[in-house]
Amino acid sequence: MLSFIHLSDIHFRTFSGDPFDIDEDLRSELIYDISHNLTKEISSIDGILVCGDIAFSGQAIEYKVAMDFLERICDLLKIDKSHIFCVPGNHDVDQNITRSSASVKALQDKLEQTKNSTEFDWQLSEMFRNTQDSSVLYSPITCYNENFATIYGCSLAPNRPTWKQEMDFEGDYKLCIVGINSTIISNHEDHRNNGGEKLMRISEIQIPSRKENTIFLAPQEGQIEKRVECIDDYARHVDANDVCNLVNLYYGLPIANEDLEEFASVFIKKDPSFSMRYIKELSLLAGAVLLQISTKNSKYDSLAELLTLTTSFYRKPSSTHRALDQIIKQFNKDRINIRERSFEDYIKQRNETIG
């Protein structure tokens, strides 16, 4: 079994660690917890995953303080600093560059104005093929790359849109950690005047292709939260026809393309990088929605979260037997009903249950 420490949004500032740093106590407690509790519960840690916002404003001095903190954790865990894995968040973008460079802003605006993920992917690919455009797009994370990510082998560039690290897993399987960049269009206008936030995007070229006996772990900033929020919202506003489509999708029964597109749009609205082509993920998400409907409470939220980790789920289904068994048991009677009596009766009964 592999074990990791997951950190995110650690937001080191230029003054972090000085006598007036109000976050010092929080960091000290984290260090204490690792040294006195975690090491007693888990015999060995295989790495530290830092999923965005290492710095507060993407400045070199902030990364120096962050490195000292993370390498202190490595010393406690007796692991090499090469086992620190990181991806940038919007706070790792140097907004001095996005404010002062008209070319950066122009390219970002062009990408943000694309209507869907397919158009975004096409437009980004064209920009990446242009050496000057691609260099401009990556310039806001230059400090992040040079002063932090490169040291841990996790830098990102137009000719290296992702980084990958394989580890031995169970049996013949390997775990491949994939670092992606969700900050391509991030700038000083991430926070809207109306109180909303700009949606970050990733491209199709960053999504790993299938590889034999390999499980992919590819963190995306806020992805799980977005999926769970969509699951909960959708479960509260379904009708009998929606339930019918969810059952069809989950059990691999025929479903009209427009109905599939409508369900996928629920997740695309929250995460533009999502695509209706992710049919296996959509099937599992349909199962998560059905669980929410059937229980009418939030006790399955953790299972819904597990279902959103479908990069691992559909790469190696056997690793998720416990979660899938819960779904199968929950809907085993429904499966029998679909086969042994009219589907209309089943939908009527299910609609009465949720109504």
Secondary structure as GFF3:
##gff-version 3
##sequence-region A 1 355
A	DSSP	beta_strand	4	7	.	.	.	ID=ss1
A	DSSP	alpha_helix	24	33	.	.	.	ID=ss2
A	DSSP	pi_helix	34	38	.	.	.	ID=ss3
A	DSSP	alpha_helix	39	41	.	.	.	ID=ss4
A	DSSP	beta_strand	47	51	.	.	.	ID=ss5
A	DSSP	alpha_helix	60	77	.	.	.	ID=ss6
A	DSSP	three_ten_helix	81	83	.	.	.	ID=ss7
A	DSSP	beta_strand	84	87	.	.	.	ID=ss8
A	DSSP	three_ten_helix	90	92	.	.	.	ID=ss9
A	DSSP	alpha_helix	95	100	.	.	.	ID=ss10
A	DSSP	alpha_helix	102	112	.	.	.	ID=ss11
A	DSSP	alpha_helix	117	129	.	.	.	ID=ss12
A	DSSP	alpha_helix	131	138	.	.	.	ID=ss13
A	DSSP	three_ten_helix	139	141	.	.	.	ID=ss14
A	DSSP	alpha_helix	142	147	.	.	.	ID=ss15
A	DSSP	three_ten_helix	149	152	.	.	.	ID=ss16
A	DSSP	beta_strand	163	168	.	.	.	ID=ss17
A	DSSP	beta_strand	174	179	.	.	.	ID=ss18
A	DSSP	three_ten_helix	204	206	.	.	.	ID=ss19
A	DSSP	beta_strand	214	217	.	.	.	ID=ss20
A	DSSP	alpha_helix	223	235	.	.	.	ID=ss21
A	DSSP	alpha_helix	240	251	.	.	.	ID=ss22
A	DSSP	alpha_helix	257	270	.	.	.	ID=ss23
A	DSSP	alpha_helix	279	295	.	.	.	ID=ss24
A	DSSP	alpha_helix	301	308	.	.	.	ID=ss25
A	DSSP	alpha_helix	310	313	.	.	.	ID=ss26
A	DSSP	three_ten_helix	317	320	.	.	.	ID=ss27
A	DSSP	alpha_helix	321	340	.	.	.	ID=ss28
A	DSSP	alpha_helix	343	354	.	.	.	ID=ss29
###
